[in-house]
């Protein structure tokens, strides 16, 4: 049976992707999920049950802040913004992720992706 391309993300990857998305500017949760699905051509579909706990973890760690506002549809929404410590953590996470991807590619005998 073929693997489902919309499989679960590796642990910790969702937070990294959310932080990267927030470098675009303040966004509400639904917009974050839409962005991830759009740029991944529908492969990364993040459900609310995963996204909002990840956002709460990021808030609790001081990596993002949140402020209530109005969405483009006129609904009340919580907008998330990456902090300076969030940007620093994102850089660390990307470096670690790149090292992991390189190691996996080597084990699989595949070309190592360019950085």
C-alpha positions in Angstrom: 0.0 0.0 0.0 1.5 3.4 -1.0 2.3 5.9 1.7 -0.1 8.8 2.2 1.6 11.9 0.9 -0.4 13.9 3.6 1.3 12.0 6.4 2.2 13.4 9.8 5.1 15.8 10.1 8.3 14.9 11.9 8.1 15.9 15.6 9.1 19.6 16.0 8.8 20.3 12.3 5.3 22.0 12.6 6.7 24.6 14.9 9.6 25.3 12.5 7.2 25.7 9.6 4.9 28.0 11.6 7.8 30.2 12.6 9.0 30.3 9.0 5.5 31.3 7.8 5.3 34.0 10.4 8.4 35.7 9.0 6.0 36.9 6.3 4.2 39.0 8.9 1.4 38.6 11.5 -1.1 35.9 10.5 -4.1 34.2 12.1 -4.2 30.4 12.5 -6.3 29.7 9.4 -4.0 31.8 7.2 -1.0 29.9 8.5 -2.6 26.6 7.6 -3.6 27.9 4.2 -0.1 29.2 3.5 1.5 25.8 4.4 -1.0 23.9 2.2 -0.5 26.3 -0.7 3.3 26.4 -0.8 3.5 22.7 -0.3 1.1 22.0 -3.2 -1.4 20.5 -0.7 1.0 18.0 0.8 1.2 19.7 4.2 -2.4 19.9 5.4 -2.3 21.0 9.0 -5.4 20.3 11.1 -6.7 22.7 13.8 -6.0 20.0 16.4 -2.3 20.2 15.6 -1.9 23.8 14.7 -3.4 25.5 17.7 -1.5 23.4 20.3 1.7 24.2 18.4 0.9 27.9 18.4 0.2 27.7 22.2 3.6 26.0 22.7 5.3 28.7 20.7 3.5 31.4 22.7 4.5 29.7 26.0 8.1 29.6 24.8 8.1 33.3 23.9 8.8 32.5 20.3 5.6 34.2 19.1 3.2 36.8 20.5 -0.5 37.1 19.8 -2.9 39.9 19.5 -6.7 39.9 18.7 -7.7 41.6 15.5 -10.2 41.3 12.7 -9.5 38.9 9.8 -10.1 40.0 6.1 -13.5 38.2 6.4 -14.5 40.5 9.3 -14.2 37.8 11.9 -12.4 38.2 15.2 -9.1 36.4 15.0 -5.9 36.0 17.0 -2.9 37.2 15.0 0.5 35.7 15.7 3.8 37.4 15.3 7.3 35.9 15.5 9.6 37.4 18.1 13.3 38.0 18.0 13.9 34.9 20.0 11.6 33.1 17.6 13.7 34.2 14.6 16.9 33.0 16.4 15.2 29.6 17.2 14.1 29.3 13.6 17.6 29.7 12.4 18.8 27.0 14.8 15.9 24.7 13.7 16.6 25.2 10.0 20.3 24.3 10.5 19.4 21.2 12.5 16.8 20.2 9.9 19.3 20.7 7.0 21.8 18.5 8.8 19.2 15.8 9.3 18.1 15.9 5.7 21.7 15.6 4.5 22.3 12.6 6.8 19.1 10.9 5.6 20.0 11.5 1.9 23.5 10.0 2.5 22.0 6.9 4.1 19.5 6.5 1.2 22.3 6.9 -1.3 20.7 9.9 -2.8 22.2 13.2 -3.9 22.7 15.5 -1.0 20.4 18.6 -1.4 22.1 21.9 -1.9 21.9 24.3 1.0 
